[in-house]
Amino acid sequence: MARAVQFDRYGGIDELKVLEVPTPKAGPGQVVVEVVAAGINPGEAMIRTGALHERWPTTFPSGQGTDFAGRIVAVGDGVGGLQVGDEVLGFTENRAGHATHVVVPADQVTPKPANLGWDVAGALFVVGTTAFAAVRAVAAGAGDTVAVSGAAGGVGSITVQLLRARGAEVIGIASEANHEWLRSVGATPIAYGDNLIDALRAAAPDGLDAFIDTYGADYVDIAVELGVPVERIDTIINFAAVEKYGVKGEGNADAATIDVLAELADQVAAGDIEVPIAAVYPLEKVQDAYRELEQRHTRGKIVLHP
Ligand SMILES: NC(=O)c1ccc[n+]([C@@H]2O[C@H](COP(=O)([O-])OP(=O)(O)OC[C@H]3O[C@@H](n4cnc5c(N)ncnc54)[C@H](OP(=O)(O)O)[C@@H]3O)[C@@H](O)[C@H]2O)c1
């Protein structure tokens, strides 16, 4: 038997249970991965509450989790290039990553670079592909000054570093607790709060060229007020602002490929991107993991160990 996180109805964190389930089998073209680490994401919490029912309805019992890393334990017919024992990272589109075992099409895993840590590997897909899409959306490069809200969160922390890698100057909006870390990756930190607009003007006296919003609230309004061109504003969460202003809303779905994941894994393994691991919880403590995530002050990623 395997163990998997499940919930039987929309609701709070208390709905999450870890249950014994049949170990999945590898059908044609599939592999079964024994999961070593699996990241958790705010979107999963929103799905669980029912807040995304119109957009992404679920059926019950529902599993949970997209990101994972682990070892292949079964290979289906017709799969080439992968073997039992291979260390991989990948993603599932079936809300099934928070489990001891997950079955996925073989083209949804990629070899884990030997020096890529398990926790980062297991948490990379959603945030990495989202950051990749957001940075591409605003077409930032050398000579640009770009502000990022939620700059030390799962998506924000990678976004900041991808922008730096492209040569952009980065202003990272975050609480004081994250300022030293932001400086360590080459960003200029500023605190959010009442004086944010003045602080952004002071930090970018020649103006902001682009803005990536990974938090929501009024950050897109602020970017527009500061004169950032709408085609160089991307929000991954405020879709009302996408409608209102015509800013971009590119995220995970725009870069959710195994090739992007493999590229990011190589960049992390090479030391070009740091993904802070804020906390690790055993699978049985999945409720505690989401309680911490829902505080919305995670630096980097929270990871489950099945
Ligand atoms: N569209 C997509 O494809 C997509 C994909 C992934 C995620 N998302 C969404 O994007 C959001 C971020 O996801 P995530 O995984 O990066 O979340 P996360 O890891 O939980 O990050 C939350 C971050 O928000 C920061 N924060 C808290 N209050 C803030 C404020 N008032 N102003 C600015 N920053 C603040 C926190 O930093 P401090 O501790 O410094 O306050 C923390 O680092 C979520 O709403 C998620 O649902 C969308």
The ligand as a Gaussian input file, in Angstrom:
#p B3LYP/6-31G(d) Opt

LIG

0 1
 N       -0.578000      32.094000     -11.644000
 C        0.208000      31.083000     -11.329000
 O        0.570000      30.284000     -12.182000
 C        0.686000      30.930000      -9.910000
 C        1.669000      29.981000      -9.631000
 C        2.165000      29.890000      -8.329000
 C        1.638000      30.705000      -7.343000
 N        0.637000      31.576000      -7.641000
 C        0.094000      32.467000      -6.579000
 O        1.096000      33.431000      -6.321000
 C        1.118000      33.769000      -4.943000
 C        2.527000      33.559000      -4.402000
 O        2.839000      32.176000      -4.397000
 P        4.129000      31.685000      -3.617000
 O        4.195000      30.213000      -3.762000
 O        5.308000      32.500000      -4.007000
 O        3.699000      32.078000      -2.103000
 P        4.566000      32.062000      -0.783000
 O        5.777000      31.233000      -0.970000
 O        3.621000      31.719000       0.316000
 O        5.077000      33.560000      -0.604000
 C        4.410000      34.474000       0.096000
 C        5.318000      35.713000       0.190000
 O        4.477000      36.846000       0.293000
 C        5.180000      37.822000       1.014000
 N        4.273000      38.801000       1.589000
 C        3.433000      38.668000       2.661000
 N        2.743000      39.806000       2.829000
 C        3.147000      40.677000       1.853000
 C        2.793000      41.995000       1.494000
 N        1.845000      42.685000       2.139000
 N        3.410000      42.554000       0.435000
 C        4.350000      41.889000      -0.261000
 N        4.739000      40.626000       0.021000
 C        4.129000      40.034000       1.066000
 C        5.934000      37.058000       2.066000
 O        7.120000      37.754000       2.312000
 P        7.439000      38.464000       3.725000
 O        7.640000      37.335000       4.693000
 O        8.653000      39.239000       3.405000
 O        6.232000      39.274000       4.082000
 C        6.212000      35.707000       1.408000
 O        7.570000      35.612000       1.033000
 C        0.051000      32.919000      -4.291000
 O       -1.111000      33.695000      -4.161000
 C       -0.172000      31.776000      -5.262000
 O       -1.472000      31.249000      -5.185000
 C        0.156000      31.727000      -8.902000

